[in-house]
Amino acid sequence: MEAKRDMMKKVPVREQDPKVRATNFKEVCLGYNMEEAVAESERCLNCKNAKCIAGCPVSINIPAFIQEVKAGNIEEAAKVIALSSALPAVCGRVCPQESQCEGQCVRGIKGEAVSIGKLERFVADWSREHGFVPAAPEKTNGKKVAVIGSGPAGLTCAGDLAKLGYEVTIFEALHEPGGVLTYGIPEFRLPKSGVVQPEIENVRKLGVKIETNVVIGKSITIDELMDEEGFQAVFIGSGAGLPKFMGIPGENANGVFSANEYLTRNNLMKAFRDDYDTPIMESKKVVVVGGGNVAMDAARTALRLGAEVHIVYRRSEKELPARVEEVHHAKEEGIHFDLLTNPVEILEDENGWVKGIVCRHMELGEPDESGRRRPVEVVGSDFTIDADTVIMALGTSPNPLISNTTKGLEINRWRCIVADESNGKTTKEGVYAGGDAVTGAATVILAMEAGRAGARGIDEYLSAK
């Protein structure tokens, strides 16, 4: 007789073996098959007052799509998700579900939450493999809207506006669309040709035009788009691509990178592939400074390129901002974590190349304004880690190019655009903004939420005109 399954536990998800995946750039998580997805969907309690929906920034009707999976109606499940999200295969892979939808799951009170993210990924992958595409609008309303940036905020805003009948053009500064999905998140977490490009194609199929290699503020300004090109509204979703550094001695040495540059070379410009000529450091020993998802991405990339890797972070593991799953995967793959440690100087050899990094032990003091305990230096605790490469993953801020070339657009002291969270409205009429350009570096799903809010704001504005 078959043993009764423990409904308190998730159906485990298959993954590449850590020793194997540490040597390749193929996707780590292999996702559910049909049988596993149906089994996991049976754990959903189909709550009437579903807290998981409130936990989802784009308010997907989660119980409704899961019930369709349970019944084997995957196309219907895809239609439910498509009402709220243009990027389900992306979100199913990179959203911090544990702190959002799954964090609110009633099943998780006594056991493990339902694997909402893995089910969303299954539905999205099934849709792609079976050619399901959300329906495009039958006719347009003749009103032109420009969207700046083709990352998660821009794609979501453009998709929502296209469904409402607007003629939308996205202007992307790089040569490939996708923003952080293309240049930032590595292949082993988010495959480009298999996942990102098909989701961008689905947005195009809604009637959205995408123009690449257009740097707004250099190629053309927002005022010119509105005054000369006939765009009646603009959404700024240009992200936060300007890296931050520590300002410590030796930071200008050869072999010091921002995580942004390091990941862009590898992800957008395919440095990991033999058939591309993009140069990247052939490092033997790498130190990554920071504790967020970007730090994990940079560390796991360097490992796959053949280096021994240390992550240096000034707080303890409890305060690591990266997703639990990413930290777990990094440890499985053999990355060293030097916690409660802060760099104070980068050492260079006689030719100006990195040869090591001097670090200081820290201890946690009283909580600061973020609610996390403030790291305090332990005097006389300095030690050196040998390294030939240092990658700074300390966050990013918005590039000031757009704000500097757009009259009447207010920014705050962090150079972020000031915009209303509920509708994306900025201080300049007809101009809306959202995502990392407004909040500073945050998550894909929060940028998508801001894109939806911006689309609502633009629709209200243009409908009232």
For each residue, the residues with C-beta under 8 A, 3 or more apart:
1:
2:
3:
4:
5: 39
6: 9 111
7: 42 43 111
8: 107 110 111 112
9: 6 111 112
10: 13 40 43 112 113 114 115
11: 32 36 39 40 43 115
12:
13: 10 29 30 31 32 36 115 118
14: 29 30 31
15: 21 28 29 30
16: 20 21 24 26 27 28 30
17: 20 21
18: 21 22 329 332 333 334
19: 22 23
20: 16 17 23 24
21: 15 16 17 18 24 26 28 188 333
22: 18 19 303 304 333 334
23: 19 20 304
24: 16 20 21 188 304
25: 186 187 188 272 304
26: 16 21 187 188
27: 16 30 187 188 189 191
28: 15 16 21 188 189 329
29: 13 14 15 93
30: 13 14 15 16 27
31: 13 14 118 121 122 125
32: 11 13 36 37 40 115 118 119 121 122
33: 36 37
34: 37 38 72 74 122 126
35: 38 39
36: 11 13 32 33 39 40
37: 32 33 34 40 41 69 118 119 122 123
38: 34 35 41 42 69 70 72
39: 5 11 35 36 42 43
40: 10 11 32 36 37 43 114 115 118 119
41: 37 38 44 66 67 69 70 114 119
42: 7 38 39 70
43: 7 10 11 39 40 107 114
44: 41 63 66 67 70 107 114
45: 106 107
46: 63 66 67
47: 50 51 52 63 106
48:
49:
50: 47 53 54 61 62 63
51: 47 54 55 104 105 106
52: 47 55 56 62 63 101 102 104 105 114 116
53: 50 56 59 60 61 62 63 101
54: 50 51 59 104
55: 51 52 100 101 102 103 104
56: 52 53 59 60 62 84 100 101 445
57: 100 445 446 448 449
58: 84 85 156 445 448 449 452
59: 53 54 56 84
60: 53 56 65 80 81 83 84 85 101 120
61: 50 53 64 65 80 83 84
62: 50 52 53 56 65 66 101 116
63: 44 46 47 50 52 53 66 67
64: 61 67 68 80
65: 60 61 62 68 69 77 78 80 81 119 120 123
66: 41 44 46 62 63 69 70 77 114 116 119
67: 41 44 46 63 64 70 71
68: 64 65 71 73 74 76 77 80
69: 37 38 41 65 66 72 73 74 77 119 122 123
70: 38 41 42 44 66 67
71: 67 68
72: 34 38 69
73: 68 69 76 77
74: 34 68 69 77 78 123 126 127 130
75: 78 79 127 130 132
76: 68 73 79 80
77: 65 66 68 69 73 74 80 81 123
78: 65 74 75 81 82 88 123 124 126 127 132
79: 75 76 82 83 134
80: 60 61 64 65 68 76 77 83
81: 60 65 77 78 84 85 88 120 123 124
82: 78 79 85 86 88 134
83: 60 61 79 80
84: 56 58 59 60 61 81
85: 58 60 81 82 88 91 156 448
86: 82 134 155 156 159 160 199 202 203 448
87: 90 91 152 155 156 181 199 444 448
88: 78 81 82 85 91 92 120 121 123 124 127 199
89: 92 93 121 124 125 128 195 198 199
90: 87 93 94 152 181 190 195 196 199 444
91: 85 87 88 94 95 117 120 444 445 448
92: 88 89 95 117 118 119 120 121 122 123 124 125
93: 29 89 90 117 121 189 190 195
94: 90 91 185 189 190 443 444
95: 91 92 100 117 443 444 445
96: 99 100 323 443 445
97: 100 101 102 103 116 117
98: 102 103 113 323 324 325
99: 96 103
100: 55 56 57 95 96 97 103 104 445
101: 52 53 55 56 60 62 97 104 105 116 117
102: 52 55 97 98 105 108 113 114 115 116 117
103: 55 97 98 99 100 108 113
104: 51 52 54 55 100 101
105: 51 52 101 102 108 113 114 116
106: 45 47 51 109
107: 8 43 44 45 110 111 112 113 114
108: 102 103 105 111 112 113 114
109: 106
110: 8 107
111: 6 7 8 9 107 108
112: 8 9 10 107 108
113: 10 98 102 103 105 107 108 116
114: 10 40 41 43 44 52 66 102 105 107 108 119
115: 10 11 13 32 40 102 118 119
116: 52 62 66 97 101 102 105 113 119 120
117: 91 92 93 95 97 101 102 120 121
118: 13 31 32 37 40 92 115 121 122
119: 32 37 40 41 65 66 69 92 114 115 116 122 123
120: 60 65 81 88 91 92 116 117 123 124
121: 31 32 88 89 92 93 117 118 124 125
122: 31 32 34 37 69 92 118 119 125 126
123: 37 65 69 74 77 78 81 88 92 119 120 126 127
124: 78 81 88 89 92 120 121 127 128 199
125: 31 89 92 121 122 128 129 195
126: 34 74 78 122 123 129 130 132
127: 74 75 78 88 123 124 130 132 133
128: 89 124 125 131 132 195 198
129: 125 126
130: 74 75 126 127
131: 128
132: 75 78 126 127 128
133: 127 202 205
134: 79 82 86 202 205 206
135:
136: 162 205 206 207
137: 140 162 163 164 165 206 207
138:
139: 165
140: 137 143 165 166 167 207
141: 164 165 166 167
142: 167
143: 140 165 166 167 232 233 462
144: 166 167 168 169 229 230 231 232
145: 161 166 167 168 169 231 232 233 234 235 458 462
146: 168 169 170 171 222 225 226 229 231 233 234 235
147: 150 154 157 158 161 168 169 170 171 234 235 237
148: 154 170 171 216 222 234 235 236 237 238 402
149: 153 154 170 171 172 173 179 236 237 238 239 435 437
150: 147 154 155 170 172 177 178 179 200 210 212
151: 154 155 178 179 180 181 237 239 435 436 447
152: 87 90 155 156 179 180 181 237 435 444 445 447 448 451
153: 149 156 157 235 237 239 434 435 436 437 447 448 450 451 454
154: 147 148 149 150 151 157 158 170 172 179 235 237 238 435 451
155: 86 87 150 151 152 158 159 170 177 178 179 199 200 203 451
156: 58 85 86 87 152 153 159 160 447 448 451 452 455
157: 147 153 154 160 161 235 237 424 432 434 451 452 454 455 458
158: 147 154 155 161 162 168 170 203 206 208 235 451
159: 86 155 156 162 163 202 203 206 208
160: 86 156 157 163 164 451 452 455 456
161: 145 147 157 158 164 166 168 455 458 459
162: 136 137 158 159 165 166 168 203 206 207 208
163: 137 159 160 206
164: 137 141 160 161 455 459
165: 137 139 140 141 143 162
166: 140 141 143 144 145 161 162 458 459 462
167: 140 141 142 143 144 145 207
168: 144 145 146 147 158 161 162 207 208 209
169: 144 145 146 147 208 209 210 211 231
170: 146 147 148 149 150 154 155 158 177 208 209 210 211
171: 146 147 148 149 211 214 216 220
172: 149 150 154 176 177 179 210 211 212 213 214
173: 149 213 214 215 216 238
174: 177 182 183 212 213 268
175: 212 213
176: 172 182 183 212 268
177: 150 155 170 172 174 182 200 210 212
178: 150 151 155 181 182 183 192 196 197 200
179: 149 150 151 152 154 155 172 182 183 184 237 239
180: 151 152 183 184 185 239 436 444
181: 87 90 151 152 178 184 185 190 196 444
182: 174 176 177 178 179 192 196 267 268
183: 174 176 178 179 180 263 264 267 268
184: 179 180 181 260 263 264 267 294 297
185: 94 180 181 189 190 263 267 297
186: 25 189 190 263 266 267 297 300 301
187: 25 26 27 190 191 192 267 272
188: 21 24 25 26 27 28 300 304
189: 27 28 93 94 185 186 297
190: 90 93 94 181 185 186 187 195 196
191: 27 187 194 195 196
192: 178 182 187 195 196 197 267
193: 196 197
194: 191 197 198
195: 89 90 93 125 128 190 191 192 198 199
196: 90 178 181 182 190 191 192 193 199 200
197: 178 192 193 194 200 201
198: 89 128 194 195 201 202
199: 86 87 88 89 90 124 155 195 196 202 203
200: 150 155 177 178 196 197 203 204 210
201: 197 198 204 205
202: 86 133 134 159 198 199 205 206
203: 86 155 158 159 162 199 200 206 208 210
204: 200 201 207 208 209 210
205: 133 134 136 201 202
206: 134 136 137 158 159 162 163 202 203
207: 136 137 140 162 167 168 204
208: 158 159 162 168 169 170 203 204
209: 168 169 170 204
210: 150 169 170 172 177 200 203 204
211: 169 170 171 172 214
212: 150 172 174 175 176 177
213: 172 173 174 175 219
214: 171 172 173 211 219 220
215: 173 218 219 401
216: 148 171 173 219 220 221 222 225 238 401 402 405
217: 221 222 401 402 404 405 406
218: 215 401
219: 213 214 215 216
220: 171 214 216 224 225 229
221: 216 217 224 225 405 406
222: 146 148 216 217 225 226 234 236 402 405 406 409 428 431
223: 226 227 406 407
224: 220 221 227 228 229
225: 146 216 220 221 222 228 229 231 234
226: 146 222 223 229 231 232 234 430
227: 223 224
228: 224 225
229: 144 146 220 224 225 226
230: 144
231: 144 145 146 169 225 226 234
232: 143 144 145 226 430 462 465
233: 143 145 146 430 431 432 458 461 462
234: 145 146 147 148 222 225 226 231 430 431 432
235: 145 146 147 148 153 154 157 158 424 432 433 434 451 454 455 458
236: 148 149 222 402 417 426 431 432 433 434 437
237: 147 148 149 151 152 153 154 157 179 433 434 435 437 447 450 451 454
238: 148 149 154 173 216 241 398 399 402 437
239: 149 151 153 179 180 398 435 436 437 447
240: 396 397 398 399 416 436 437 440 441
241: 238 260 396 398 399
242: 396 397 398 399 400
243: 258 259 260 261 392 394 396
244: 392 394 395 396 397
245: 251 258 392 394
246: 251 289 343 392 394
247: 251
248: 251 343 344 345 346
249: 345 346
250: 253 256 345 346 347 348 354
251: 245 246 247 248 256 346 392
252: 256
253: 250 256 346 348 352 353 354 390
254: 348 351 352 353 354
255: 281 283 353 354 388 389 390
256: 250 251 252 253 346 354 389 390 391 392
257: 261 262 281 389 390 391 392
258: 243 245 261 262 391 392 393
259: 243 262 263 288 290 294 295 297 298 391 392 393
260: 184 241 243 263 264 396
261: 243 257 258 264 265
262: 257 258 259 265 266 280 281 298 301 302 391
263: 183 184 185 186 259 260 266 267 294 297 298 301
264: 183 184 260 261 267 268 269
265: 261 262 268 269 271 278 279 280
266: 186 262 263 269 270 271 272 278 280 301 305
267: 182 183 184 185 186 187 192 263 264 270
268: 174 176 182 183 264 265
269: 264 265 266 276 278
270: 266 267 273 275 276 278
271: 265 266 276 278 279 280
272: 25 187 266 280 301 304 305
273: 270 276
274:
275: 270
276: 269 270 271 273
277:
278: 265 266 269 270 271
279: 265 271
280: 262 265 266 271 272 305
281: 255 257 262 388 389
282: 305 306
283: 255 286 302 305 306 307 388 389
284: 306 307 308 388
285: 307 308 309 310 386 387 388 389
286: 283 299 302 307 308 309 310 387 388 389 390 391
287: 309 310 311 312 343 357 385 387 389 390 391
288: 259 295 298 299 302 309 310 311 312 390 391 393
289: 246 295 312 313 343 390 391 392 393 394
290: 259 294 295 311 313 392 393 394 395
291: 295 311 313 315 319 320 321 322
292: 295 296 320 321 322 393 395
293: 296 297 321 322 323 326
294: 184 259 263 290 297 298 393 395 441
295: 259 288 289 290 291 292 298 299 311 313 322 393
296: 292 293 299 300 311 322 323 326 327 329 330
297: 184 185 186 189 259 263 293 294 300 301 326
298: 259 262 263 288 294 295 301 302 391 393
299: 286 288 295 296 302 303 309 311 330 335 391
300: 186 188 296 297 303 304 309 329 330 333 335
301: 186 262 263 266 272 297 298 304 305
302: 262 283 286 288 298 299 305 307 309 389 391
303: 22 299 300 306 307 309 333 334 335
304: 22 23 24 25 188 272 300 301
305: 266 272 280 282 283 301 302
306: 282 283 284 303
307: 283 284 285 286 302 303 389
308: 284 285 286 336
309: 285 286 287 288 299 300 302 303 335 336
310: 285 286 287 288 335 336 337 338 385 387
311: 287 288 290 291 295 296 299 330 335 336 337 338
312: 287 288 289 338 341 342 343 357 359 385
313: 289 290 291 295 320 337 338 339 340 341
314: 340 341 342 362 375
315: 291 318 319 320 339 340 362 364 372 373 375
316: 319 320 339 340 364
317: 320 327 337 339
318: 315
319: 291 315 316 364 372 373
320: 291 292 313 315 316 317 327
321: 291 292 293
322: 291 292 293 295 296 326 327
323: 96 98 293 296 326 327
324: 98 327 328
325: 98 328 329
326: 293 296 297 322 323 329 330
327: 296 317 320 322 323 324 330 331
328: 324 325 331 332
329: 18 28 296 300 325 326 332 333
330: 296 299 300 311 326 327 333 335 337
331: 327 328 334 335 337
332: 18 328 329
333: 18 21 22 300 303 329 330
334: 18 22 303 331
335: 299 300 303 309 310 311 330 331
336: 308 309 310 311
337: 310 311 313 317 330 331
338: 310 311 312 313 341 359 385
339: 313 315 316 317
340: 313 314 315 316 361 362 363 364 375
341: 312 313 314 338 359 360 361 362
342: 312 314 359 360 362 375 377
343: 246 248 287 289 312 346 357 358 359 360 390
344: 248 358 359 360 382
345: 248 249 250 357 358
346: 248 249 250 251 253 256 343 354 356 357 358 390
347: 250 354 355 356 357 358 384
348: 250 253 254 352 353 354 355
349: 352 353 354 355
350:
351: 254
352: 253 254 348 349
353: 253 254 255 348 349 388
354: 250 253 254 255 256 346 347 348 349 357 387 388 389 390
355: 347 348 349 386 387 388
356: 346 347 384 385 386 387
357: 287 312 343 345 346 347 354 384 385 387 390
358: 343 344 345 346 347 382 383 384
359: 312 338 341 342 343 344 382 383 384 385
360: 341 342 343 344 377 378 381 382
361: 340 341 377 378 381 383
362: 314 315 340 341 342 375 376 377 378
363: 340 375 376 378
364: 315 316 319 340 373 374 375 376
365: 373 374 375 376
366: 373 374
367: 370 371 372 373 374
368: 371 372 373 374
369:
370: 367
371: 367 368
372: 315 319 367 368
373: 315 319 364 365 366 367 368
374: 364 365 366 367 368
375: 314 315 340 342 362 363 364 365
376: 362 363 364 365
377: 342 360 361 362 381
378: 360 361 362 363 381
379:
380:
381: 360 361 377 378
382: 344 358 359 360
383: 358 359 361
384: 347 356 357 358 359
385: 287 310 312 338 356 357 359
386: 285 355 356
387: 285 286 287 310 354 355 356 357 390
388: 255 281 283 284 285 286 353 354 355
389: 255 256 257 281 283 285 286 287 302 307 354
390: 253 255 256 257 286 287 288 289 343 346 354 357 387
391: 256 257 258 259 262 286 287 288 289 298 299 302
392: 243 244 245 246 251 256 257 258 259 289 290
393: 258 259 288 289 290 292 294 295 298
394: 243 244 245 246 289 290
395: 244 290 292 294 440 441
396: 240 241 242 243 244 260 436 440 441
397: 240 242 244 414 415 416 440 441
398: 238 239 240 241 242 402 403 415 416 417 436 437 440
399: 238 240 241 242 402
400: 242 403 404 411 415
401: 215 216 217 218 404 405
402: 148 216 217 222 236 238 398 399 405 406 409 417 437
403: 398 400 406 409 411 415 417
404: 217 400 401
405: 216 217 221 222 401 402
406: 217 221 222 223 402 403 409 428 431
407: 223 428
408: 427 428 429
409: 222 402 403 406 417 426 427 428 431
410: 417 418 426 427
411: 400 403 415 416 417 418
412: 415 416 418
413:
414: 397 440
415: 397 398 400 403 411 412
416: 240 397 398 411 412 437 438 439 440
417: 236 398 402 403 409 410 411 426 433 437 438
418: 410 411 412 426 427 438
419: 424 425 426 432 433 434 438
420: 423 424 425 426 457
421: 450 453
422: 453 457
423: 420 432 453 454 456 457 460
424: 157 235 419 420 432 433 434 438 450 453 454 456 457 458
425: 419 420 432 457 461
426: 236 409 410 417 418 419 420 431 432 433
427: 408 409 410 418
428: 222 406 407 408 409 431
429: 408
430: 226 232 233 234 461
431: 222 233 234 236 406 409 426 428
432: 157 233 234 235 236 419 423 424 425 426 454 457 458 461
433: 235 236 237 417 419 424 426 437 438 454
434: 153 157 235 236 237 419 424 437 438 447 450 451 453 454
435: 149 151 152 153 154 237 239 438 439 442 446 447 450 451
436: 151 153 180 239 240 396 398 439 440 441 442 447
437: 149 153 236 237 238 239 240 398 402 416 417 433 434
438: 416 417 418 419 424 433 434 435 450
439: 416 435 436 442 446 450
440: 240 395 396 397 398 414 416 436
441: 240 294 395 396 397 436
442: 435 436 439 446 447
443: 94 95 96 446 447
444: 87 90 91 94 95 152 180 181 447 448
445: 56 57 58 91 95 96 100 152 448 449
446: 57 435 439 442 443 449 450
447: 151 152 153 156 237 239 434 435 436 442 443 444 450 451
448: 57 58 85 86 87 91 152 153 156 444 445 451 452
449: 57 58 445 446 452 453
450: 153 237 421 424 434 435 438 439 446 447 453 454
451: 152 153 154 155 156 157 158 160 235 237 434 435 447 448 454 455
452: 58 156 157 160 448 449 455 456
453: 421 422 423 424 434 449 450 456 457
454: 153 157 235 237 423 424 432 433 434 450 451 457 458
455: 156 157 160 161 164 235 451 452 458 459
456: 160 423 424 452 453 459 460
457: 420 422 423 424 425 432 453 454 460 461
458: 145 157 161 166 233 235 424 432 454 455 461 462
459: 161 164 166 455 456 462 463
460: 423 456 457 463 464
461: 233 425 430 432 457 458 464 465
462: 143 145 166 232 233 458 459 465
463: 459 460
464: 460 461
465: 232 461 462
